[in-house]
Amino acid sequence: MSHLYQHRNKQNNSKIIILVLMTVLLISIIILIGFDSIINSALLFTNLFRSDTKINNVETEEVFYGSVSIDTPSVATNSASIIVSGQATGFDSVDYYLNNVKSESSSLDKSTVFSSEIGKLKIGENILYAVARTKDGNNSKKTEKFTVIYKRDAPSLQIDKPKNEEIVHSQEVEISGTTDRNTTIHLNNAPIVVDLKGDFVTSTKLKEGDNTLNFKATDVAGNTSEKSIHIVYQSEE
C-alpha cells in the first residue's frame, strides 16, 4: 500500500513539474516575441475575416435584376407578319425569335418599351419570344413563349338546310350546316352556336313570301366567308 502511494505521488509531482516548465516556456516566448506582436497577429486574422465578409457582401450587391416581357399577341392572324411589343428594364437591346430563329433586333437606348414587326410567319402554328441583353453581354433574359396561328384561307361554309330557292310551307324552318373548327357563324347578324366539330343547327321564323338568309363565317384569324340562301314561305291556308 505504501509503495502504491509513493508511485502516485511521483506521478503527481511529474505533472506539476511539466506544468511549471510549460508556463515558464510560454512566459519566455511572450518576453522574446513581445506581447504587442501577439496582439498584432490576432488583429491581422480578424481583419482578414472582415475583408472576406466585405467581398462576399459586394458580390451579393452585384446581382442583376433586369426584367423583360412581351405583350400577349393575337391567338391567330391572317397576315404573314405580326407586331411584337413589350417592356424591358436594365437591358440595352432585344432580339426577337420566330420559331427559335432570330428574326429582328431592337436597341433600347435607355427606353423601357420596344416594338418591331416580325415577318415570314409559316402557315399554322408559330412560336414567338424575345431575349433581352445587356451591352457587355454578361446578362440576358428570355420572355415567355407565345403560339400564334397564321391562317390565310377563308373558312369553309356549307348550308345543308334549307336549299336555295326552296319553297316551304312552315313558318319556322330548320337550318343546319358545317364550317371549320374555331369559327363563328352569324345568320342575318345574329350568332349561331357552332360545336367543336364545326357543325351548327338552328331555326328561324320566316315572313310570308320571299326570305333571304345571309350567313357569315369568321375564323380565329379574321378570315370570312359569306353565303346567301333564298327561300319562299307559302302558308297552306
Sequence and secondary structure as in RCSB ss.txt:
>XXXX:A:sequence
MSHLYQHRNKQNNSKIIILVLMTVLLISIIILIGFDSIINSALLFTNLFRSDTKINNVETEEVFYGSVSIDTPSV
ATNSASIIVSGQATGFDSVDYYLNNVKSESSSLDKSTVFSSEIGKLKIGENILYAVARTKDGNNSKKTEKFTVIY
KRDAPSLQIDKPKNEEIVHSQEVEISGTTDRNTTIHLNNAPIVVDLKGDFVTSTKLKEGDNTLNFKATDVAGNTS
EKSIHIVYQSEE
>XXXX:A:secstr
 HHHHHHHHHHHHHHHHHHHHHHHHHHHHHHHH HHHHHHHHHHHHHHHHHHHHHHHHHHHT    EEEE    S
EESSS EEEEEEEES SEEEEEETTEEEEEEE TT SEEEEEE    SEEEEEEEEEE TTSS EEE   EEEEE
  S   EEEEES TTEEESSSEEEEEEEE TTEEEEETTEEE   TTSEEEEEEE  SEEEEEEEEEEETTS EE
EEEEEEEE    
